[in-house]
Amino acid sequence: MSNTVRTVKKKILDALQAFKRNIGILIKLLPVLSFIIPFIVLYYLYPNSFEETWKGRTYYLFFIWLALLETILSWEELETNKINKLRSKRTIGLIVFLLLPTFYVLITNFLGLNSAIVQWYMQFMGSEYDYSWWAQHMPLSIEYFAYGTIFLITNIIIRGKKRLTTFSISTSLLFAIGTFYIVDNFFPYGRIMLLQLPALPTAHLAANILNLMGYQTGISISITSYQGWMPVLTIRDPHSLGRFVTFGIGWVCSGVESLIIYTITIMLFLKKSAIQWKHRIIYFMIGAVITFFVNVLRIVSIFDIAMKYGWRPDYTPPEVARFHDYYGPLYSIIWIISYPLIIIGGTALWRKIKNRRTTRARSKVAPFSVLPAHS
C-alpha cells in the first residue's frame, strides 16, 4: 500500500513540475483563450451573426486569428515573469479580467443589459425617425468596445505597458469595428458627408464595369429621409427594359470597411518584416488601391446577382442578401490574406532574378592575369 501511495505522490509531483515548466506557455495564450468560451456562447445564441460581416460577429474570427498570429510572431519576446505569485494583486486582477469576457456575455444577454442599451439608444435618438433596426445592433457595437478594452487591460496586466504594441493590431481591429458600427448607428444613411465621399468613385467605377458587361447604367444622388445623401446606381437589361436593379451605395459599402481590415493586417505584416521603409510605403499604397478595386468588383457582383435572380423594388432575393452580408466581403478578405504572401513570394523571386543577373554579369568579365614585366 505504501508503494502505491508513493507512486501516486510521485506522479502528482511530476505533474505539478511539468505544469510549472509549461505555465509560461499557458500564460502567453491566456488572453486569447479567454475569449473562446464567450464566443462559443454567442454562436449558440446568435449563430447567424457569425455569418455576417457588417453588423455581425464574423470579425471575431479574424480577431482570434490576428491575436494568435501576433502571439506566434512575438513568442520569444513575450514575458511572463510578471505573474509569479498566486496571491499577488496582479494575479488576482488577471484572473478577474480573464473571466470578464464570459461574465459580459452572461450580463448582457441574460441579465437585461442589452435591453437597457437598446432602450437608452431609442430615447437618445428620439422619435422623429424609425431607428429600430440600428437599435437592435447597438449592443453589438458596444460589445466590440467592451472586448477590446478587456483584451487591452489583460495584456497590460501580463506584460506591462511597454508591450502594448505587441497586440496593437488585433486590439485595434475590435476598436475600429466598434467605432464604425457606432458611427453608423448615430449617423445612418450618409449623414456624415466626409464618410460618403468614397461612395461616389465606387459608384462610377462599378457603373463603368457594368457598362462593359452589357448593362445600361445611371447614377443619381438621393437625399435620404435621415437627412443624409448617397449615390444611387441603377442598371437595366438592354434586352428587357422592364428589368432593372437599383441600390443606394452608403459609405459602409464603398470600401471603407475593407480598407480598415487591410490596413490593420498589412501593418502587422510590415511591422515584423525587414522590408525598407520606402518599399513598405509602396507596398501599402499598391495594396490599398487594389483593395478598393476589389470592393468595386463586389458591388458589381451584387448588381449582377440581383439582376439574374429577379430583384424587384418590393423583393430582394435571398441570394442577394446572402452575398451582400457574407460571401461578397470574402472578396476583400481573400485578397487581404493573400497580399502578404504575394509580397513574400515576389520579393524572393526578385532576389533570385537579381542574383542570377549578378552571376551572369560576373561570368562575362574575361579573366586576366598580370604578366611579369620584362627588363
N, C-alpha and C positions, 0 to 999 in steps of 0.2 A: 504493500500500500504506500509506503514511504517513497519507493522508487517512482511510483505513478505520480505522486504529488510533486516530487522534484522535477519530473519530466514536464508536467503541466506548468509549473512555475518557470522553468527554463524557456518553454515556448512563449509564455506571456512576456517574459523579459526580452526575448529575441524580437517579438512583435513590436514591443514598445521602442526598442532601439532602432528597428527598421523604420518605424513611424517618425522618430526623431530625425533620422538621417534624411527622410524624404519630406519633412514638414516644410522645408523651403520651397519645394516644387509645388506643394498644395497651396501655400500662401500666394505664390505668384499667379495661380489660376483662380483663386477665390473671387476676385472682383467680377470676373466673367461668369463663373459658375453660379454666383448668387442670383443671376437673372434667369437661369434655366427653369426653375420651378414656377416663378410668376408668369413666364412666357407660356409654359405649358397650360397653366390655369386659364390664361387669356385665350389661348387657342381653343380650349374646351368651351369657354363662354361665348367667344366670337370667332368661330372658325373662318367665316368669310372675310373678316378683316385682314387676315394674313394672305389673302389673295388680291388685295387692293394696295396699290402704291399711293394714290392720292387719297388722303384722309383714311388711311388704313395702317396696318401694322407690319407690312412687308419689310419696311426699313429696319425693324428689329432684327431680322435675319442678317441684314448687312452690317448692323452694329455688332452682332456677335462675331461675324466673320472678320471685321476690321479689328476688333479688340483682340481676338486670338492672333491675328496676323501681327499686330503691334507687340503682343507678348512674345511671340516667337522671334521676331526681329530684334528685340531688346532683351532677350533671355539672360545673357551674361551680364548685362548692365543692371538688371533689377535687383534691388537689395531687399532682404527680408529680415535683417538683424534688428530692425526697429521693433519687431514683435517678438520679444524674448522672455517676457514674464506673463504667466497666465492671468495673474490678478492685477496687472497694471491698468491704468486708465486708458492707455492706447489700445490694449487688447479688448477691454470691455466696449470701448467705442467702436472698434472694428466689428465685434460680434453684433452690435446693435445695427450698424449700417449694412452688414451682410444680410440681416433679416428684414430690413426695411422694404426692399422690392416686393417681397411676399406679403408683408403687412399692408403695403399700399394697395395691392390688388384686393385684399380682403376688405379693407376700409372703404374703398371707393365703390366696390361692386356689391357688397353685402351689408354695409352699414349706412348707406344712403348718401355718401359724399358726392357721387356722380350726379344724383338727382338735385342736390343742393347747388352744384356748379351750373347745371342747366337752368335752374330757376333763377339764380343770380344773373346769368347771362341774359335771359329774356327780360328781366326787369331793367337791366342796364341799357339794353338796346332799344327798349320802348316798343310800342305797338303800331308805329307808323307803317312798318313793312313786316312781312312774314319771315321771321328768322328761324323757324322751327328746324329746318334742315341743318343750319350751322350750329344751332343749339345742341343737336344730337352729337356733334363732333367736338364740341368744346372740351368735354372731359378728356378726350384723346389728346388734344393739343397740350393740355396741362400735364397729362401723363408723360409725354416725351420730356418736358422740362423737369418733372419730378425725377425720372430715371436718370437724366443727365446729371442732375445735382447730386443724387445718391452715388452714382458711379465716380464723379469727380471727388467727393469727400472721402469715399472709400480708398481711393488711390492716394490721397494726401495722407490719410492715417497710416497706410502701409509703407509708403515710400518717401513721404515728405514733399514739401513744395518744390524742391529742386528737380523732381522727376515728373512734373506736371506735363511737360512736353512729350513724354513717352506715349501717353494715351490721348494726346490732343486731338487726333483725327477722329477716333470713334466717339469721343465726348462731344466734339464739335458737330458731328452728324446728328446726335439727338437734339442738341440745342437749335441747330439750323432748321431741322424739320419742324420742331415745335414752334419756332418763330414764324415760319411761313404759314403754318396752319392757323396760328392765332391772328396773323395779319389778314388772312383771307376771311376769318370769322368776323372780324370787326370792320373790314372794308371789302365787302363782297362785290363781285361783278364790276371790277375795273374802277373802283373809287379812287385809287391812287394812280395818277397818270404816269408817274415815273416807272412803275412796275408794268404798266400796259404797253410801254413803248416797244419792247421786243416783239410784241404780238403782230405789229404791222409788217416788218420784214418777213416774219414767219408766214403770214397770210399770203404775201405777194410771191414768195418763193414756192410755196405749196401750190398756188394758182398756176405758176409757170410750168411746174412739173405736170400738173393735172391737164393743162392745155396740150402738152406733148403726148399725153396718154389718150388724147382724143376728146376730152370733155370740154364743154364751154363753161367758162368761169366768170364770176363777177364778185367784186369786193365793195362793201359799203360799211359805213360807220354807224353803229347803233348806240343810241343813248339809252342806257338801261333804266329800269324803274327804281333802281337803288342808287340813283344819282352818280352813275359811272358810265363808262363807254367801253366799247370793244369792237374790233373789226369783225365783220360777218362775211364769211366766204360761202358762196353759192356755186354749185356745179350742176350742169344739165347734160343729159344724154342727147347728143345731136340727132340721133336716130329716133328718139321718142321724147319730144319737147315737154311732155307732161311729167316726165320723170326728172326729179331734181332732189338735191340734198343741200341743206343749209345749216351751218353751225356757226355760233359765235366763238371766237378764239380769245380766251382770257389769258392773263399773264401766267397762270399755272400751266397752261398748255403751250406756252410759247418757247419752252426750253429752259426756263429759269430753274426748275426743279432738277432737271438732268445736269445742268451746268454746276449746280451745287454739289451733287454727288460726284461729278467728275473732278471738281476742284479738290474735294476732300480726299478722294482716292489717289489722285496724281501727286498731291502734297505728301502723302505717306510714302509713295514710291520714290519721289525725288529726294525726300529728306534722308533716306537711307542709301541713296546711290552715290557713286563717285563721279557723277557727270558734272562738267564745268557749269558755272552759273549761267553763262551766256547761252549754252546749249539747253539748260533747263528751261530758260525763258522761251526759247524757240519751240521746244517740245511742248511746253504748256500751251502756247498760243495756237500751234497747229492742232493739238488735241481739242482745244476749246471750239475752234471753228468747225471741226468735223463733228463734234458732239452736237453743235447747233444744227448742222445739216441733217444729222441722223434723226433729230427730233422733227425736222420738217418732213422727212420721209414717213415718220409716224403719223403726222397729220394727214399726209396724202393717203396713207393706208386706211385711216379711219373713214375718209370720204369714199374711197373706192369700195370698202366693205359695205358701207351704208347703202351705196347705190346698188350693189349686187344683191343685197338681202332685202331690198324693198323698203327703205326708210320712207316714212311719211311724217308730216308735221305733227300728227297725233299718235305716232307709233315709232318707237325706236327698237329695232330688232335686238334680241339678247346678245347676238354675236357682236354687235357694235359696242354694247356696254361692256362685254367681257374683254374685248380687245382694248377699249379705252382705259379700263381700270387695271388691267394686269398685263396682257400679252404685249400691248404697244410699248409700255415703258421698258420691257425687256430688250427692245432695240438698243436703247441707250445703255442699259446695264451690261449687255454683252459686249458692246464696243468699249465701254469704260474698263471692264475687266481685261479685255484683250489688248488694249493700247500699251500698258506697261510691258507686256510680253513682246509686242511688236518692237518697242524701243530696244529691249534687251537683244532680241534676235537681229534687228537691223544694225545695232552698234557692233555686235560680234561679227556680222557679215562684213561690214565696212572695215573693221580692223583687219580681218583676214585678207580682204582685197588689197588694202593698203600695204600689208606685209608682203604680199606677192609682188606688188609693183616695186617695192623697195628691193626685193631679192632679184627681180629681173634687171632692174637698173644697175645693180652692182655686178651682175654677171656679164653685162655688156661692156663693162670697162676692161680694156685689154690689160693683162698683167705686164708689168715692166720690171726690169732689173737694172741695177746700177752697175755699169761696166767699169772695170778698173782703168784709171787714167794711164795713158802711155807717155813715157818720158821722151 
